[in-house]
Structure formats: structure tokens, C-alpha cells
């Protein structure tokens, strides 16, 4: 019997959720890339996992045939959880059940030798709800979830005790004919409204965004200061240099590179806005990794332009374009999202006139850009001109940044944006 057990351990292997990153311990099954019966090679991607930052593919550590998936799409899983089983000796397409009949019978026989009184099959597996251990096909597990049926209370027709979809359906019919106990959660939600509603589960990323935004407001003394920028000089410069810039660098000269350059220059003058709090210490960063907020279908992400102080305008524009494209295609890596010393967010692309951006913790400063609107402006000689104006906002952590520094920082950004030729001279 010992030899039988060793043989099975070599045949059937578990694919587990690997270590993803230091701050990520769980995820949600987004999409299975394989199904039971498919053959995989070592290193092949088998499932896409949605985490609070990015979607990552989990690869198989073994070559063989997928004999069972242990988690359905939409299920939450933790690092180290087994999510599928691979039979290294099976033939492709030959396996559609959770496991092969022979190994189950061999293990059962082994346990009978060790414990004759045992009557239930020993090769039981835990269902996704974490209830009593049962043997069930993936289709039965999925149907049980949809019908909210406890698999441990389903009576199987299979002689080996395996629960099949028809057993779940029978249990559901029996439950419907019996007096209903407490109402299920969806029913309770619907009863709270007089008119039709649609209940949707928040994605893991949206849950994390919501949690972090609340934490940022609770854990920081956040204030916001405002100013306005006359965009005339930048717009004229872009018109003058755009054609030559594109011909030389193969990319358009946008607004974001000007704002990034201005922010970096201002951070050098007001270093506490490039810091963070660590218990009773201040960590003042002497590098300038600028996060650029990007809106995607899954929510807001903040990829980071590394060492922005060492990049010219073309370098910044290229990085922003590359990161933005990856964000929209959900291809950002964890490294591209981690760190960052200060963040810029542009609500103006959606038409926002003014807003108070929320800090991207543990950072202590975030600059908000807004839409450009032509307004009547009183000039120094008291004449009135129509100028393209933009409101800008700086949210900051008042625990370490004083109001005076925050106002002067924002005003310095304004000055440099209104004299962009100086920024060009700086590179």
C-alpha cells in the first residue's frame, strides 16, 4: 500500500497560487485558460488571477493533463491555495472527472487496511464553501454555488459517493418543496427596494481602491489648496514645436510632460512633499518617481515614471504613453505600479473643472489637473483678455507639510508652467 501511495503522489500534482508580491496575499479567479482534459506543459499559463493591483497569469509547475479545477471563476483564493490538479501520466482528453477512478480506489483500499471501520471514501475533497468534505464534479460544485446548496447535505447516487449535477438538482427540488428557512442574501437585498435593482459583486481591484481611499482619508490630515494656470505659453509653444518634436522623437508633445517637469522642479525646492511618514520618522526621498493616474475599465491605476528628473520631455512622453497603453490592456507589471514618490492626476480629460484629489498613500502630495477653459482675465496693465485657464489643486498631508509650503509649492508649479521655455532649457 505504501508503494501505491507514492505512485499516486508522483502522478497527480497540485497547481497552487504562487507568491505574487510582498503586499499581495490573495486574488480572484478571473478566467481559466484551460479546462479538465487539456494537456499543459511546465510553465504554461493555466489561469488569470485578478489581484488588487494587476491581473497575473498563474503557470503550471508540471507537465501533464488537467484532471480537475478546484476553484471556479469569481472565487477568491489565497497564496498557497491549490486551484487545479495535474496528472503527469494521463493522456490529453482522457480525463474529465475530478480524478481518475483507479487512484481513488487504491487510496480507499489503503485506508481500509489502516482503519477497517472507515466507511466513507478517504479521497474526499473540500468544497468551495469550506463545509464538510465531499467528492463532487466541477459541474456539481458550480451548480451548488449557483443554487446555494450545501454539498455535504446532498445524497449522491454514485456508488463511490461522488456528487453529480443531477444530485444537486434533486436536492434543490427537495429544498424548494420544503418550507423555506431564512431568506437568502440576494432576496434580502431585493426586498430593500421598491423598484428593480441589479446586484453586482465589486471586483477585487474596486474593493481595494475603495478601501485605500477611505484609509487615506482616515490616516492623513489631508487638505487641498488651489491655484490657476494661464496655459497660453504652453499652448503656443506646443504649436510652434509640435511638428519638429514629432519628426525628431516620433511622439507628440503633450501637456503631461510639462506638468511632470514642473512638479519635479518644485519638489526639489520643497522636499517634504516628496516624503512619507514611517512611524515617528520622515523618509525624505531623494529620487523622483512620479505616479501618473490612469483610468481603466477596472478602476484607477497609478503606473510610475521612474527617475523623471533624468528624463527629457520626449522620454517622459514615451513612458507615459507606454504605461497608459499597458494600463488599458491590463498588462502592467507589479513593478510598474509599485513605489512612486508623488502623483499627478488629470480629471480634466473627463471635463472636471475643479476637484480635491485624494492622496495615494503613503505619499503626502498629489497634484490635480483640470480642464482648460477660456475665461476673461485681467492683465497686469488692467486690460482684459480671453485666456485658456486651468485650475490646479494640491492635496497634501498636513501632518508634515505646512500650509505655507503647500501654497508656495503650487505657486511655483504655476510659475514654471506659465514660463515653459525655462523648463525646456532644463531639459
QUIJO-V304705 format. One record per residue. PHI is phi in whole degrees, 0 to 359 (* if undefined). PSI is psi as a letter, one per 40 degrees, with the letter a starting at -180 (none if undefined). D_CENTER is the distance of its C-alpha to the mean C-alpha in Angstrom with 1 decimal. Layout:
# QUIJO-V304705
phi={PHI PHI}
psi={PSI PSI}
d_center={D_CENTER D_CENTER}
This chain:
# QUIJO-V304705
phi={* 298 295 297 296 297 297 293 296 280 275 261 241 258 268 245 292 280 296 260 196 301 264 247 242 209 200 236 295 271 201 279 265 225 222 307 102 282 269 231 255 302 98 289 289 242 206 258 249 268 250 287 245 219 268 233 266 261 261 282 272 223 258 161 245 291 258 196 255 258 217 268 300 100 284 271 227 254 302 97 291 282 241 199 236 239 263 288 251 281 263 302 82 273 239 231 266 305 204 285 298 299 300 297 292 294 294 297 296 297 290 294 294 283 222 301 284 290 244 272 300 278 274 283 233 276 286 294 277 78 272 303 293 219 254 209 285 304 296 292 299 297 297 296 297 297 265 57 257 282 299 290 256 269 270 280 271 296 300 274 89 280 276 246 306 295 290 294 298 297 295 292 297 294 293 289 281 275 301 291 282 290 294 288 303 302 296 297 296 296 289 280 236 278 241 301 226 236 263 236 283 292 293 301 295 294 298 292 301 299 297 289 294 294 299 298 285 279 260 228 271 274 231 228 240 235 204 225 236 278 273 304 296 295 294 293 296 297 295 290 256 301 297 292 295 294 297 277 249 73 209 284 272 260 281 295 294 296 292 296 298 294 296 300 297 290 296 293 276 232 296 293 281 247 236 209 263 235 59 258 249 254 254 268 276 255 228 228 261 261 280 244 293 232 272 234 298 275 128 280 235 231 291 244 274 282 47 298 291 263 259 274 301 296 298 294 299 294 295 297 295 297 293 296 295 298 297 293 268 58 242 292 272 298 296 288 255 271 76 98 250 201 234 240 231 240 281 295 293 256 98 291 271 199 203 244 297 266 302 263 304 271 297 245 208 213 258 253 264 223 287 265 232 286 223 286 235 280 274 304 270 73 280 246 233 271 232 281 246 229 279 237 227 239 266 214 269 290 296 235 250 283 302 300 294 295 295 292 301 295 292 294 300 302 300 290 291 277 228 291 296 295 294 295 295 284 105}
psi={d d d d d d d d d d d h i h h i h i h d i d e h e i a h h d h h e i i h e i h i i h e h h d i h h h a e d i h i h h i h e i h a h h e h h e h i h e i h i i h e h h e i i h h e e i i h e e h e i d i i d d d d d d d d d d d d d d g d e h d i h e f i i h i d e f a i h i h i i d d d d d d d d d e f h h d e e h h i e h d e e h h i d d d d d d d d d d d d e i h h b i i i d d d d d d e e i d i i i h h h h i i d d d d d d d d d d d d d d d e i g h i h i i a i h h e d d d d d d d d d e d d d d d d d e f i i h a d d d d d d d d d d d d d d d g d e e f a i h g b e i h h h h f i g h h h h h h h i d e a h i g i h h i f d e e i a d d d d d d d d d d d d d d d d e f e i i d d e e i a h e i i h i g e d e e e h d i i g i h i g i e i e i h h h i a i h h h i h h h i d e e i h i h i h i h h i i h h i h e d e h i d d d d d d d d d d d d d d d e g e d d d d d e none}
d_center={46.6 44.9 45.0 43.4 40.5 39.9 40.0 37.3 35.0 35.4 34.8 31.8 28.7 25.4 22.0 19.8 16.1 16.5 15.6 12.2 12.4 14.4 12.0 10.0 12.4 11.0 8.9 10.0 12.3 11.3 14.5 17.5 19.0 22.2 24.5 27.4 30.2 28.3 29.2 26.7 27.5 26.2 23.0 22.2 18.7 19.0 15.6 12.1 9.6 6.2 4.6 3.3 2.8 4.0 6.3 9.4 12.9 15.1 18.7 22.0 24.1 27.2 29.2 30.5 29.9 27.1 29.3 26.8 23.2 22.5 19.4 18.8 16.0 14.2 15.3 13.4 14.4 14.8 15.5 19.0 19.2 21.3 19.7 22.6 26.2 27.9 31.7 32.9 36.3 35.6 36.2 33.7 34.0 36.2 33.8 32.2 32.6 30.5 33.0 36.5 39.5 41.5 39.2 38.8 42.6 43.2 40.9 42.6 46.0 45.1 44.1 47.3 49.3 47.6 47.5 50.0 49.3 45.8 45.7 42.0 40.2 38.7 35.9 33.9 30.1 28.0 26.6 23.0 24.2 25.6 29.1 32.3 32.1 33.0 33.2 31.6 30.6 27.0 28.4 30.0 26.9 24.9 28.0 28.3 24.9 25.6 29.0 28.0 30.7 31.1 31.8 34.0 36.4 36.7 40.0 39.6 42.4 41.6 44.3 41.7 39.7 36.7 35.2 34.9 33.7 37.2 37.5 34.4 35.9 39.2 37.6 35.9 39.3 41.0 38.5 39.0 42.7 42.7 42.4 38.8 37.6 35.0 33.0 29.5 26.5 26.0 29.7 29.6 26.9 29.0 32.1 30.8 31.1 34.3 32.7 30.2 26.5 23.4 21.1 17.5 14.9 11.9 8.6 6.7 4.1 7.7 9.3 7.7 8.5 11.8 12.5 12.2 14.2 16.8 17.0 17.6 20.4 21.9 21.9 23.1 26.3 24.7 27.1 27.1 29.9 30.6 32.7 33.4 33.8 36.4 34.7 38.0 38.3 34.8 35.4 38.9 37.7 35.1 37.8 40.2 38.0 35.5 37.7 38.5 35.0 33.7 36.7 36.1 32.3 31.2 28.7 29.3 29.8 27.4 27.2 24.1 26.0 28.7 26.4 24.7 28.2 29.5 26.8 27.4 31.1 30.8 28.7 31.5 33.9 31.9 30.0 29.0 26.4 24.9 24.8 23.1 24.6 24.9 27.0 30.4 29.7 28.5 26.6 27.7 25.8 28.2 25.7 23.9 20.2 19.3 15.8 15.8 13.6 12.7 12.2 10.6 11.1 7.6 8.2 9.0 7.8 10.6 11.8 15.0 18.6 20.3 23.9 24.3 27.8 28.9 27.9 30.1 29.2 28.8 26.5 24.2 24.3 23.5 20.5 19.1 19.8 18.3 15.0 15.0 15.9 13.2 10.5 12.4 12.7 9.1 10.9 9.8 10.5 9.5 12.9 12.5 9.9 11.9 15.1 16.6 19.8 19.8 17.8 19.2 18.0 20.1 20.6 23.8 22.5 22.0 25.5 24.8 28.1 27.0 24.2 23.3 19.9 18.1 17.8 14.8 15.9 17.7 19.0 22.1 22.2 20.5 22.5 22.3 24.0 25.5 27.5 30.9 33.8 37.5 39.4 43.0 43.1 46.2 47.0 48.8 52.1 51.5 51.1 48.3 46.0 43.0 40.1 36.4 34.7 31.1 30.2 27.9 26.4 25.6 23.8 24.7 25.1 28.8 29.0 29.5 29.9 33.1 33.7 36.1 33.8 31.0 33.5 35.0 31.7 30.9 34.5 34.4 31.4 33.5 36.5 34.9 33.3 36.7 38.3 35.9 38.7 38.5 34.8 35.9 38.6 36.2 34.4}
